[in-house]
Amino acid sequence: MPRKLLRLLLIFLLAASPLPAAENLKFHHLTIEDGLSQNTVNAIAQDKTGFLWIGTQDGLNKYDGSGFVQYKTDPANPDSLGENYVYCLAIDRHDVMWIGTRGRGLNRYDPKTGRFATFCYDPSNTDAVNDNFIFTLLADPDGTTLWVGTEQNGLNRFDTVRQTSTKFRHEAGNPGSISGDRITALCRDASGSLWIGTRENGLNLFLEKEGRFLHFPHDPAVASSLSDDCVNAIREDRRGNLWIGTRNGLNLLDREKRTFTVFRHDPQSPTSLSHNRVTALHEDRSGRFWVGTEGGLNLFDRDRQTFSSWKEDAANRFSLSNNDVMNIFEDDNGTLWFGTFTGGLNKLVRPKFAHIQRDPADPGSLPQNSVWAIFVDSAGMVWFGTESEGLCRWDRTAGTFTTFRSREDDPTSLTSNVVQAIFEDAHQTLWIGTDSGLNRFDRQTGRFTRFLDDLRFLGSPDCRDIMKITGDREGNLWLATYGGVCRFVPGPVPGPVPGSGPVPGSGPVPGSGPGSDSVSGQDRQDLGNAPVPPGMATPTASSAPREEADPATFSFLVPVAGKNSLSHKRVRTVFQDSTGLFWFGTENGLNRYDAATGRFDLFAHDPARPDSLSHNRVYSVFEDAQGALWVCTKNGLNRFDRTTGRCRLFSERDGLSNNTVYGVLADRQGALWMSTNNGLTRLDPATGQARTFSVDDGLQSNEFNMGSFCQAPDGEMFFGGINGVNAFYPDRITYNTRPPPVVLTTFRKLDQVVLTARELADRPELHLSYRDNFFSFEFAALDFVAPTRNRYAYKMEGFDSDWIHCGNRRYAAYTNLSGGRFVFRVKASNNDGVWNETGTAITLVIPPPPWKTWWAYCLYAAALFGSVSGYVAWKKAQHAREMAFQQRLNEAANRFVPHEFLTILGKPDILEVGLGDQVQKEMTIFFSDIRSFTNISEKLSPKENIDFINGYLGNVGPVIREHHGFIDKYIGDAVMALFPTSPDDAVRAAVGSLQAVDRFNAIRRQEHLEPIRIGIGLNTGTLMLGTVGERHRINATVISDAVNLASRIEGQTKVYGAGILITDSTLERLVRRQDFLIRTVDRIAVKGKDRAVAIHEVFSGAPAPELEYKSTILDRYEEAITLYYQRKFAEAGRLFGECVRPGVADKCVQMYLERCRFYAAAPPPPDWDGVTRLTSK
């Protein structure tokens, strides 16, 4: 069978099999860059908890799905690993792991204690294992016997309880002894027999009851003998066959005849073994037999006696990472792992979807990965329209791709290589829509007939840009174009050109016809002539020469101002529903068109109506078996009620993978499958439940293309995107149904590791101190199919009222838990959403602090009673003394207000001000504060404090007035000022205030005093200025949320290391924004407010070095901010990293660097909006 045909047949059959076929396997690589201690993987094992253990040439590793814990030798720790070079691993029935090393003998790891014990060769101890180089291990089911294969000194039977060993060495002249002392492989078969492979002396069978060995050596004179005396691997399959991998091929033993059938590499046969040196053998739970060699990985078909092979491909990041496959392991969920030489660990990805894509090494494959249109014709041929490489036909029977391209010198070729629409009519005529016109394909001649000039009659080349083709009930073609809707009545199709033959594979198959059409949102109908519907324009004869001689008729629907017509000329889809009405999806809403009356009805997005169409850009329309209409838009999927015009929106909030929905298909159970800009989604309309799929499931990419979807008559679905096409049968997709084991991996106090996974597993309770006011747990779901898609939820019973769903985040942190008894619980789901509801849990016991005990509260009560009694007596005396003074003081102070306040109120003097006078006005609020004022104040006497504050205010106040502002009030060291004219005045005053403080600090330095720093927050909004109080006490005040926000923004200057912060409301109202240097800082939501506010730093008044630095990085910094809010954290992190300068402390840059690193490792949930929510006022 030709290689290409084999590949395509295997891809076609993929949907029925949980394992992808030859040349389509994908491997995920884990290397030293992912935390693996070294890239040569000698051994893999899994313990009862579910952790994966990997032995390398430089250390032992434990893997939990997200990272590795490394174990290495530590000379200062006798309980550490004895040697870093790990040859082999074996885990016995008691979950104790045995490690064979190179140079330090046998090591044991006890999971209960976390300690390693080393058993080295000791010439004085006859019970010790007799070699320090342990090459292979086998743990017997009895839990006490470990078979140890050594490098030079034969086989040891080690009693793990008594720690004694029995040795089996080769004895010259004794034919019943083992054939050689260099042991390389061990296998116990289903009958209990032990098979031993040696490096130089062939295969041995140990007859334990007789205490002797049978030998199976290589004999060059006997073709049916073992192919080579160097045995690397032994495996018995479920059929009872014993397989031996040697240095010179794969051997199958006939036990009765004691003969071998040998499979070797044949350079002339692509289905032979890929390399003769066989290094690993494994039969998986599905019965597939895998063969690892030094020249690639093989899958052996034992019925056909053929091999499929995979090798390293530098051009394919999903290929095998190295051709030398040293071991094969299957975990408890059926995931296959391959250890390689220098290539790290390879995990076989189990995709749910077949992936059709371009093979750069095969010119006869799909010509381009970006596919814009798909159609399955009546002959079963699959047609792909590509972005720029023409039309491609896939003959699934022959396994061939045929590409048709546009050629300038050939008028019978395609009009353009940009193919956007494909349709077959009832006569099996194929119509192709491109960005340059309509084409009719003649299957007999392989030629195209072009229809160009009729589509240009309106003078717009956009009419030639065809996005969709469908047929109506009268047999006409309807074209959705970027110049409107075109109705096309084809003329008669000419017969074959004399002397021409059919294009191979292009004709209809016997029995095919209209009833075997594919479903792609395009209904095939019988063609015929029909009158032009009302409202359609018919083109006049073109003076340009016609490229089509048939009497075809074109008529058009275009937008006409002031008339009932199409809402926009850009039409992306056209669809006729079961009632005969047409639906046009445009750039400006959904149009319903009645061809009988010419009436248009527009359904558009209305922000005031949540049940209106969710977005005006409509990509496609679909009608399900129940007659429900589904509309795909740029903002979700709409279930459209044709009676009321109302929509039920399904979006990311309902579980869709993305809001940009390109196309929808329905499976036989009524579930909807939709392509989006971020994966594939399956939606059950009855329950509203959604399941998403990503590249981890085998998608060509998470990004699909508009119009690139189709369903074959047998239910097979096709979705195309930027990296090829996915094909699948929905009812054949297999899901991971195993709930994942859940473990606690780390307990930390103040970010310091206190307990590891092993220690947590042994502790039913965890006792903490009341001083442990910040601690966290880390956890893992030990399911490795697609660990990045595992999901978690946790709850601290006694503190959390409900489960906290944290997505893929694997930790939970708590602060300041009060005393009590708590239970911390974690549950998790696997990649397909199957939850382990039981999860894992640990009890926490926290005693209350001494000041919260019962006897402490008794003392508090007694002290309170005495204090209150004394205070009341003192207060009465104090009150009597203060009243006289306060009365005189109030009479003078209670009538003082700033002059500007009177001006705004429109009062000539203060005598005219009355209670309740008020005016509403938009102003900019200026709020400033001295940083660390408390520390400064504590060092000063009261008089020095007053002098200090007055000196500071004496510098700042004039600056405010100079820029047309006035001070509303002083609050200790804080200043609140108002700017009624322009926000530009406030910003200039803020810059000037920083400069005034610099001058103030210069004087303080001369007096050897500590310089001060201030923070300034600006916000612009509507204020209510007026007088409040009562008849005897009036106070001028300002009432507005804008004031509170300015104060909160000033408080954030310390957090972001900025001198001046302004809100977006101030920024947007600046008249001369170019006068200032401004950069974006963050989006925040203050406590108690839902609306997020963007804040910006004005650094025009910064010191010269800081000013130069921030100006230099400004463009790169703003680009990084944009990428960050687009969720491109890795790219944003790279740009923020480029902003870092030695010796320059930029809090904003450092903050975003940390955020990017965090979100790159643990992506935020889909509803993440990037807003920092302040938790304190």
Rosetta blueprint (number, residue, H / E / L):
1 M L
2 P L
3 R H
4 K H
5 L H
6 L H
7 R H
8 L H
9 L H
10 L H
11 I H
12 F H
13 L H
14 L H
15 A H
16 A H
17 S L
18 P L
19 L L
20 P L
21 A L
22 A L
23 E L
24 N L
25 L L
26 K L
27 F E
28 H E
29 H E
30 L E
31 T L
32 I H
33 E H
34 D H
35 G L
36 L L
37 S L
38 Q L
39 N L
40 T L
41 V E
42 N E
43 A E
44 I E
45 A E
46 Q E
47 D L
48 K L
49 T L
50 G L
51 F L
52 L E
53 W E
54 I E
55 G E
56 T E
57 Q L
58 D L
59 G E
60 L E
61 N E
62 K E
63 Y E
64 D L
65 G L
66 S L
67 G L
68 F E
69 V E
70 Q E
71 Y E
72 K L
73 T L
74 D L
75 P L
76 A L
77 N L
78 P L
79 D L
80 S L
81 L L
82 G L
83 E L
84 N L
85 Y L
86 V E
87 Y E
88 C E
89 L E
90 A E
91 I E
92 D L
93 R L
94 H L
95 D L
96 V L
97 M E
98 W E
99 I E
100 G E
101 T E
102 R E
103 G L
104 R L
105 G L
106 L E
107 N E
108 R E
109 Y E
110 D E
111 P L
112 K L
113 T L
114 G L
115 R E
116 F E
117 A E
118 T E
119 F E
120 C L
121 Y L
122 D L
123 P L
124 S L
125 N L
126 T L
127 D L
128 A L
129 V L
130 N L
131 D L
132 N L
133 F E
134 I E
135 F E
136 T E
137 L E
138 L E
139 A E
140 D L
141 P L
142 D L
143 G L
144 T L
145 T E
146 L E
147 W E
148 V E
149 G E
150 T E
151 E L
152 Q L
153 N L
154 G L
155 L E
156 N E
157 R E
158 F E
159 D E
160 T L
161 V L
162 R L
163 Q L
164 T E
165 S E
166 T E
167 K E
168 F E
169 R L
170 H L
171 E L
172 A L
173 G L
174 N L
175 P L
176 G L
177 S L
178 I L
179 S L
180 G L
181 D L
182 R L
183 I E
184 T E
185 A E
186 L E
187 C E
188 R E
189 D L
190 A L
191 S L
192 G L
193 S L
194 L E
195 W E
196 I E
197 G E
198 T E
199 R L
200 E L
201 N L
202 G L
203 L E
204 N E
205 L E
206 F E
207 L E
208 E L
209 K L
210 E L
211 G L
212 R E
213 F E
214 L E
215 H E
216 F E
217 P L
218 H L
219 D L
220 P L
221 A L
222 V L
223 A L
224 S L
225 S L
226 L L
227 S L
228 D L
229 D L
230 C L
231 V E
232 N E
233 A E
234 I E
235 R E
236 E E
237 D L
238 R L
239 R L
240 G L
241 N L
242 L E
243 W E
244 I E
245 G E
246 T E
247 R L
248 N L
249 G E
250 L E
251 N E
252 L E
253 L E
254 D E
255 R L
256 E L
257 K L
258 R L
259 T E
260 F E
261 T E
262 V E
263 F E
264 R L
265 H L
266 D L
267 P L
268 Q L
269 S L
270 P L
271 T L
272 S L
273 L L
274 S L
275 H L
276 N L
277 R L
278 V E
279 T E
280 A E
281 L E
282 H E
283 E E
284 D L
285 R L
286 S L
287 G L
288 R L
289 F E
290 W E
291 V E
292 G E
293 T E
294 E L
295 G L
296 G E
297 L E
298 N E
299 L E
300 F E
301 D E
302 R L
303 D L
304 R L
305 Q L
306 T E
307 F E
308 S E
309 S E
310 W E
311 K L
312 E L
313 D L
314 A L
315 A L
316 N L
317 R L
318 F L
319 S L
320 L L
321 S L
322 N L
323 N L
324 D L
325 V E
326 M E
327 N E
328 I E
329 F E
330 E E
331 D L
332 D L
333 N L
334 G L
335 T L
336 L E
337 W E
338 F E
339 G E
340 T E
341 F L
342 T L
343 G L
344 G L
345 L E
346 N E
347 K E
348 L E
349 V L
350 R L
351 P L
352 K L
353 F L
354 A E
355 H E
356 I E
357 Q L
358 R L
359 D L
360 P L
361 A L
362 D L
363 P L
364 G L
365 S L
366 L L
367 P L
368 Q L
369 N L
370 S L
371 V E
372 W E
373 A E
374 I E
375 F E
376 V E
377 D L
378 S L
379 A L
380 G L
381 M L
382 V E
383 W E
384 F E
385 G E
386 T E
387 E L
388 S L
389 E L
390 G L
391 L E
392 C E
393 R E
394 W E
395 D E
396 R L
397 T L
398 A L
399 G L
400 T E
401 F E
402 T E
403 T E
404 F E
405 R L
406 S L
407 R L
408 E L
409 D L
410 D L
411 P L
412 T L
413 S L
414 L L
415 T L
416 S L
417 N L
418 V L
419 V E
420 Q E
421 A E
422 I E
423 F E
424 E E
425 D L
426 A L
427 H L
428 Q L
429 T L
430 L E
431 W E
432 I E
433 G E
434 T E
435 D L
436 S L
437 G E
438 L E
439 N E
440 R E
441 F E
442 D E
443 R L
444 Q L
445 T L
446 G L
447 R E
448 F E
449 T E
450 R E
451 F E
452 L L
453 D H
454 D H
455 L H
456 R H
457 F L
458 L L
459 G L
460 S L
461 P H
462 D H
463 C H
464 R H
465 D L
466 I E
467 M E
468 K E
469 I E
470 T E
471 G E
472 D L
473 R L
474 E L
475 G L
476 N L
477 L E
478 W E
479 L E
480 A E
481 T E
482 Y L
483 G L
484 G E
485 V E
486 C E
487 R E
488 F E
489 V E
490 P L
491 G L
492 P L
493 V L
494 P L
495 G L
496 P L
497 V L
498 P L
499 G L
500 S L
501 G L
502 P L
503 V L
504 P L
505 G L
506 S L
507 G L
508 P L
509 V L
510 P L
511 G L
512 S L
513 G L
514 P H
515 G H
516 S H
517 D L
518 S L
519 V E
520 S L
521 G L
522 Q L
523 D L
524 R L
525 Q L
526 D L
527 L L
528 G L
529 N L
530 A L
531 P L
532 V L
533 P L
534 P L
535 G L
536 M L
537 A E
538 T L
539 P L
540 T L
541 A L
542 S L
543 S L
544 A L
545 P L
546 R L
547 E L
548 E L
549 A L
550 D L
551 P L
552 A L
553 T E
554 F E
555 S E
556 F E
557 L E
558 V L
559 P L
560 V L
561 A L
562 G L
563 K L
564 N L
565 S L
566 L L
567 S L
568 H L
569 K L
570 R L
571 V E
572 R E
573 T E
574 V E
575 F E
576 Q E
577 D L
578 S L
579 T L
580 G L
581 L L
582 F E
583 W E
584 F E
585 G E
586 T E
587 E L
588 N L
589 G E
590 L E
591 N E
592 R E
593 Y E
594 D E
595 A L
596 A L
597 T L
598 G L
599 R E
600 F E
601 D E
602 L E
603 F E
604 A L
605 H L
606 D L
607 P L
608 A L
609 R L
610 P L
611 D L
612 S L
613 L L
614 S L
615 H L
616 N L
617 R L
618 V E
619 Y E
620 S E
621 V E
622 F E
623 E E
624 D L
625 A L
626 Q L
627 G L
628 A L
629 L E
630 W E
631 V E
632 C E
633 T E
634 K L
635 N L
636 G E
637 L E
638 N E
639 R E
640 F E
641 D L
642 R L
643 T L
644 T L
645 G L
646 R L
647 C E
648 R E
649 L E
650 F E
651 S L
652 E H
653 R H
654 D H
655 G L
656 L L
657 S L
658 N L
659 N L
660 T L
661 V E
662 Y E
663 G E
664 V E
665 L E
666 A E
667 D L
668 R L
669 Q L
670 G L
671 A L
672 L E
673 W E
674 M E
675 S E
676 T E
677 N L
678 N L
679 G E
680 L E
681 T E
682 R E
683 L E
684 D L
685 P L
686 A L
687 T L
688 G L
689 Q L
690 A E
691 R E
692 T E
693 F E
694 S L
695 V H
696 D H
697 D H
698 G L
699 L L
700 Q L
701 S L
702 N L
703 E L
704 F E
705 N E
706 M E
707 G E
708 S E
709 F E
710 C E
711 Q E
712 A L
713 P L
714 D L
715 G L
716 E L
717 M E
718 F E
719 F E
720 G E
721 G E
722 I L
723 N L
724 G E
725 V E
726 N E
727 A E
728 F E
729 Y L
730 P H
731 D H
732 R H
733 I L
734 T L
735 Y L
736 N L
737 T L
738 R L
739 P L
740 P L
741 P L
742 V E
743 V E
744 L E
745 T E
746 T E
747 F E
748 R E
749 K E
750 L L
751 D L
752 Q E
753 V E
754 V E
755 L E
756 T E
757 A H
758 R H
759 E H
760 L H
761 A H
762 D L
763 R L
764 P L
765 E E
766 L E
767 H E
768 L L
769 S L
770 Y L
771 R L
772 D L
773 N L
774 F E
775 F E
776 S E
777 F E
778 E E
779 F E
780 A E
781 A E
782 L L
783 D L
784 F L
785 V L
786 A L
787 P H
788 T H
789 R H
790 N L
791 R E
792 Y E
793 A E
794 Y E
795 K E
796 M E
797 E E
798 G L
799 F L
800 D L
801 S L
802 D L
803 W L
804 I E
805 H E
806 C E
807 G E
808 N L
809 R L
810 R L
811 Y E
812 A E
813 A E
814 Y E
815 T E
816 N L
817 L L
818 S L
819 G L
820 G E
821 R E
822 F E
823 V E
824 F E
825 R E
826 V E
827 K E
828 A E
829 S E
830 N L
831 N L
832 D L
833 G L
834 V L
835 W E
836 N E
837 E E
838 T E
839 G E
840 T E
841 A E
842 I E
843 T E
844 L E
845 V E
846 I E
847 P L
848 P L
849 P L
850 P H
851 W H
852 K H
853 T L
854 W H
855 W H
856 A H
857 Y H
858 C H
859 L H
860 Y H
861 A H
862 A H
863 A H
864 L H
865 F H
866 G H
867 S H
868 V H
869 S H
870 G H
871 Y H
872 V H
873 A H
874 W H
875 K H
876 K H
877 A H
878 Q H
879 H H
880 A H
881 R H
882 E H
883 M H
884 A H
885 F H
886 Q H
887 Q H
888 R H
889 L H
890 N H
891 E H
892 A H
893 A H
894 N L
895 R L
896 F L
897 V L
898 P L
899 H H
900 E H
901 F H
902 L H
903 T H
904 I H
905 L H
906 G L
907 K L
908 P L
909 D L
910 I H
911 L H
912 E H
913 V L
914 G L
915 L L
916 G L
917 D L
918 Q E
919 V E
920 Q E
921 K E
922 E E
923 M E
924 T E
925 I E
926 F E
927 F E
928 S E
929 D E
930 I E
931 R L
932 S L
933 F H
934 T H
935 N H
936 I H
937 S H
938 E H
939 K L
940 L L
941 S L
942 P H
943 K H
944 E H
945 N H
946 I H
947 D H
948 F H
949 I H
950 N H
951 G H
952 Y H
953 L H
954 G H
955 N H
956 V H
957 G H
958 P H
959 V H
960 I H
961 R H
962 E H
963 H L
964 H L
965 G L
966 F E
967 I E
968 D E
969 K E
970 Y E
971 I E
972 G L
973 D L
974 A E
975 V E
976 M E
977 A E
978 L E
979 F E
980 P L
981 T L
982 S L
983 P H
984 D H
985 D H
986 A H
987 V H
988 R H
989 A H
990 A H
991 V H
992 G H
993 S H
994 L H
995 Q H
996 A H
997 V H
998 D H
999 R H
1000 F H
1001 N H
1002 A H
1003 I H
1004 R H
1005 R H
1006 Q H
1007 E L
1008 H L
1009 L L
1010 E L
1011 P L
1012 I L
1013 R L
1014 I E
1015 G E
1016 I E
1017 G E
1018 L E
1019 N E
1020 T E
1021 G E
1022 T E
1023 L E
1024 M E
1025 L E
1026 G E
1027 T E
1028 V E
1029 G E
1030 E E
1031 R L
1032 H L
1033 R E
1034 I E
1035 N E
1036 A E
1037 T E
1038 V E
1039 I E
1040 S L
1041 D H
1042 A H
1043 V H
1044 N H
1045 L H
1046 A H
1047 S H
1048 R H
1049 I H
1050 E H
1051 G H
1052 Q L
1053 T H
1054 K H
1055 V H
1056 Y H
1057 G L
1058 A L
1059 G L
1060 I E
1061 L E
1062 I E
1063 T E
1064 D H
1065 S H
1066 T H
1067 L H
1068 E H
1069 R L
1070 L L
1071 V L
1072 R L
1073 R H
1074 Q H
1075 D H
1076 F L
1077 L L
1078 I E
1079 R E
1080 T E
1081 V E
1082 D E
1083 R E
1084 I E
1085 A E
1086 V L
1087 K L
1088 G L
1089 K L
1090 D L
1091 R L
1092 A L
1093 V E
1094 A E
1095 I E
1096 H E
1097 E E
1098 V E
1099 F L
1100 S L
1101 G L
1102 A L
1103 P L
1104 A H
1105 P H
1106 E H
1107 L H
1108 E H
1109 Y H
1110 K H
1111 S H
1112 T H
1113 I H
1114 L H
1115 D H
1116 R H
1117 Y H
1118 E H
1119 E H
1120 A H
1121 I H
1122 T H
1123 L H
1124 Y H
1125 Y H
1126 Q L
1127 R L
1128 K L
1129 F H
1130 A H
1131 E H
1132 A H
1133 G H
1134 R H
1135 L H
1136 F H
1137 G H
1138 E H
1139 C H
1140 V L
1141 R L
1142 P L
1143 G L
1144 V L
1145 A L
1146 D L
1147 K H
1148 C H
1149 V H
1150 Q H
1151 M H
1152 Y H
1153 L H
1154 E H
1155 R H
1156 C H
1157 R H
1158 F H
1159 Y H
1160 A H
1161 A H
1162 A L
1163 P L
1164 P L
1165 P L
1166 P L
1167 D L
1168 W L
1169 D L
1170 G L
1171 V L
1172 T E
1173 R E
1174 L L
1175 T L
1176 S L
1177 K L
